[in-house]
Amino acid sequence: MNKLLKVLILLILTSIACNIASPQAPSAPVTEEFVQPETLPTEALTFTPVPPTGTFTLLPPTETSTPTETPLPVVESLKAKVSADLLSCRYGPGAEYLYLIAFRKTTPVELIGRTSGTSNWVLVQNSPQKCWVNAKFLDIAGDPQTLKVIYPDGYKLPVSPYYSSPTAYSSKRDPKDPNMVTVYWSEMTLTAGDEEDENMFIYIIEVWRCEGGQIIFDPLASNYPEVSFIDEEGCSSPSHGRVFFQEKHGYAGPSEIPWPTR
């Protein structure tokens, strides 16, 4: 029994000696608190714009297209009927030219031309002498503006065998109203008996003048060697004119008007 006790005491001592030689490391205490891990400080971000690689060129604004007038088709002739009771047909495109014949109401006529510039007068195919009528007194099957331009280049007034041409020697604009033009030419005398009637004018002044942005053909008449009319700015083609001397057999001239500048 003593031997057994010694053995037991020896085992106890051995166990105590092992615990002393190998001490157990204490474990870390567990906490409920969450500790935010320390973060490294960050520098403020700086945005540096990257320059464009290409050159930006500002394009000019495109022009707004301006609608252009479509030219009217040209026709060789138009049919018409006289709507006035009696319509005078004259040697020239205006009411003061020499008289040729008259057409009665409902007379059918064939129109074959017009003047350059804006005008109501149209050329009638009449034999043996073509003549001019005012389109306001016609019922026309079509647009008279589609007729080809005949006057002044394609139609000639009958020539007087007895008189020479007047001379248009001067023209001027009114200093107070530059649109007002006055033209002067040499004075001529009509021999008694060479008038068509007592109402005939001896001078025919044809002017292509500017009004409202368009060229107007305006045949004027006078018994004195001067005439005045309006000629504005703003037309695409230049204004011009000429002077005739008129007697019952025909026309002497023309003399071109020296057009005044502004």
C-alpha positions in Angstrom: 0.0 0.0 0.0 2.9 2.3 0.7 4.3 1.5 -2.7 0.9 2.3 -4.3 0.8 5.7 -2.5 4.3 6.5 -3.6 3.4 5.9 -7.2 0.3 8.1 -6.9 2.2 10.9 -5.3 4.9 10.6 -8.0 2.2 10.9 -10.8 0.7 14.0 -9.1 4.1 15.7 -8.9 4.9 14.9 -12.5 1.6 16.4 -13.6 2.3 19.6 -11.6 5.8 19.9 -13.0 4.4 19.7 -16.7 1.9 22.5 -16.0 4.6 24.7 -14.6 6.9 24.1 -17.6 4.3 24.7 -20.3 2.1 27.7 -19.2 -1.0 28.1 -21.4 -1.2 31.5 -23.2 -4.2 33.5 -22.2 -6.9 33.9 -25.0 -7.9 37.3 -26.2 -11.1 38.6 -24.6 -14.2 38.7 -26.8 -16.0 42.0 -27.0 -19.4 42.9 -28.5 -18.1 46.4 -29.8 -17.3 46.7 -33.5 -14.1 48.6 -34.0 -13.8 50.4 -37.4 -10.4 49.5 -38.9 -8.2 52.5 -39.4 -8.3 53.6 -43.1 -5.5 55.3 -44.9 -6.1 59.0 -45.6 -7.0 59.7 -49.2 -6.1 62.8 -51.1 -8.8 64.9 -52.7 -9.3 64.0 -56.3 -8.6 66.7 -58.8 -10.4 66.7 -62.2 -8.1 67.7 -65.0 -9.9 68.2 -68.3 -8.3 66.5 -71.2 -7.8 69.0 -74.1 -9.7 68.0 -77.3 -7.5 66.3 -79.8 -9.0 68.0 -82.8 -9.6 71.7 -83.7 -13.3 72.7 -83.5 -14.2 75.0 -86.4 -17.4 77.1 -86.1 -19.3 76.6 -89.3 -21.1 79.6 -90.7 -24.9 79.3 -90.7 -26.3 78.0 -94.0 -28.2 80.6 -96.0 -31.9 80.2 -96.2 -32.8 79.4 -99.8 -34.8 82.2 -101.4 -37.6 80.8 -103.5 -37.2 81.8 -107.1 -40.0 82.4 -109.5 -40.4 79.6 -112.0 -40.4 81.1 -115.5 -43.7 80.7 -117.4 -43.7 78.5 -120.4 -43.8 80.4 -123.7 -46.6 79.8 -126.2 -46.8 80.7 -129.9 -50.3 82.1 -129.7 -53.5 82.3 -127.6 -57.1 82.4 -128.7 -59.3 85.3 -127.5 -62.6 87.0 -128.1 -63.4 90.7 -127.9 -65.4 91.6 -124.8 -65.8 95.4 -125.5 -68.5 96.7 -127.8 -65.8 98.1 -130.1 -62.1 97.6 -129.5 -59.4 99.7 -131.3 -56.4 97.9 -132.7 -53.4 100.3 -133.1 -50.0 100.4 -134.8 -48.2 100.4 -131.4 -48.8 99.0 -127.9 -50.6 101.9 -126.4 -53.7 104.1 -126.6 -51.9 107.1 -128.2 -50.4 105.3 -131.2 -52.0 105.6 -134.6 -55.3 103.8 -135.1 -55.6 100.9 -137.6 -59.0 99.1 -137.3 -61.6 98.2 -134.6 -63.0 94.8 -133.7 -66.6 94.3 -132.7 -67.7 92.4 -129.6 -67.2 88.6 -129.7 -64.8 88.9 -132.6 -62.3 86.0 -132.4 -58.7 87.1 -132.5 -55.3 85.3 -132.3 -52.7 86.8 -130.0 -49.1 86.3 -131.0 -46.9 88.5 -128.7 -46.5 91.1 -126.0 -44.1 93.9 -124.9 -41.1 93.6 -122.7 -41.8 94.9 -119.2 -45.2 94.9 -117.6 -48.0 96.0 -120.0 -51.6 95.1 -120.8 -51.0 95.4 -124.6 -50.8 92.3 -126.8 -50.2 91.9 -130.5 -53.0 90.5 -132.8 -52.4 88.4 -135.9 -54.2 90.6 -138.4 -53.7 90.6 -142.2 -52.1 92.5 -143.8 -51.0 94.6 -140.8 -50.6 93.2 -137.3 -51.9 95.5 -134.6 -52.1 96.0 -130.8 -55.0 95.8 -128.4 -55.5 96.2 -124.7 -55.9 92.8 -123.1 -58.3 94.2 -120.5 -61.0 94.1 -123.2 -60.5 90.5 -124.2 -61.6 87.1 -123.0 -58.4 85.1 -123.3 -58.0 81.3 -123.3 -54.8 81.3 -121.3 -52.3 83.7 -119.7 -51.1 86.6 -121.9 -47.8 86.6 -120.0 -46.9 83.3 -121.6 -46.8 85.0 -125.0 -43.4 85.6 -126.4 -41.9 89.1 -126.1 -42.2 90.8 -129.5 -41.8 94.5 -128.7 -39.5 96.3 -129.2 -37.1 94.0 -131.0 -39.4 91.8 -133.0 -41.9 94.4 -134.2 -41.2 97.7 -136.0 -43.5 100.7 -136.1 -44.3 102.0 -139.6 -41.7 104.6 -140.7 -42.6 108.1 -141.7 -41.1 109.0 -145.1 -41.5 112.8 -144.5 -39.9 113.6 -141.1 -36.5 113.1 -139.5 -36.0 111.8 -136.0 -36.2 114.1 -132.9 -33.1 114.3 -130.7 -33.5 113.4 -127.1 -30.6 115.5 -125.7 -31.1 115.7 -121.9 -32.8 114.3 -118.9 -32.6 115.0 -115.2 -33.9 113.9 -111.8 -35.7 116.3 -109.5 -33.2 117.2 -106.6 -36.1 117.2 -104.1 -37.5 113.9 -105.5 -34.9 111.8 -107.3 -37.6 109.4 -108.5 -39.1 112.1 -110.7 -37.4 112.2 -114.1 -37.9 114.8 -116.8 -36.7 114.3 -120.4 -36.1 116.9 -123.1 -35.8 116.6 -126.9 -35.6 118.8 -129.9 -38.8 120.5 -130.9 -40.4 119.6 -134.3 -43.3 121.0 -136.3 -46.1 119.0 -137.8 -47.2 120.1 -141.3 -50.9 120.9 -141.4 -52.8 117.9 -142.8 -50.3 115.3 -141.4 -52.3 114.8 -138.2 -54.5 111.7 -137.9 -57.2 113.8 -136.1 -57.3 116.8 -133.8 -56.6 114.6 -130.8 -53.3 113.1 -132.1 -50.1 113.7 -130.1 -47.0 114.4 -132.1 -44.5 112.8 -129.7 -44.6 109.3 -128.4 -42.2 108.6 -125.5 -41.6 105.0 -124.7 -40.1 104.4 -121.3 -39.2 101.2 -119.5 -39.2 102.6 -115.9 -38.9 101.0 -112.5 -41.9 100.9 -110.2 -42.5 98.6 -107.2 -39.5 96.5 -108.0 -40.5 95.7 -111.6 -39.9 97.3 -115.1 -43.1 98.9 -116.4 -43.5 99.6 -120.1 -45.2 103.0 -120.2 -45.9 104.7 -123.6 -46.4 108.4 -122.9 -47.6 111.1 -125.3 -47.0 114.8 -125.5 -47.3 117.8 -127.9 -44.4 119.6 -126.1 -40.7 118.6 -126.2 -40.5 117.4 -122.6 -42.2 114.9 -120.3 -41.9 113.8 -116.7 -42.5 110.4 -115.0 -41.6 108.3 -112.0 -38.6 106.0 -112.1 -37.8 104.3 -108.8 -34.8 102.2 -107.6 -34.9 98.5 -107.0 -35.2 96.8 -110.4 -32.9 94.1 -111.6 -32.6 95.6 -115.1 -31.9 99.2 -116.0 -34.5 101.7 -117.0 -34.4 103.2 -120.5 -36.5 104.9 -123.1 -36.8 106.5 -126.5 -38.7 109.3 -128.3 -40.6 109.1 -131.6 -42.2 111.8 -133.7 -45.7 110.7 -134.9 -47.6 111.8 -137.9 -50.5 110.1 -139.8 -48.1 108.2 -142.2 -45.9 106.7 -139.5 -43.1 107.4 -137.0 -39.7 109.2 -137.2 -37.1 108.0 -134.9 -36.5 106.7 -132.3 -34.0 108.8 -130.4 -32.6 107.0 -127.3 -33.0 109.0 -124.0 -29.8 109.6 -122.1 -31.0 108.2 -118.8 -30.1 110.3 -115.7 -28.1 108.8 -112.9 -28.9 109.2 -109.2 
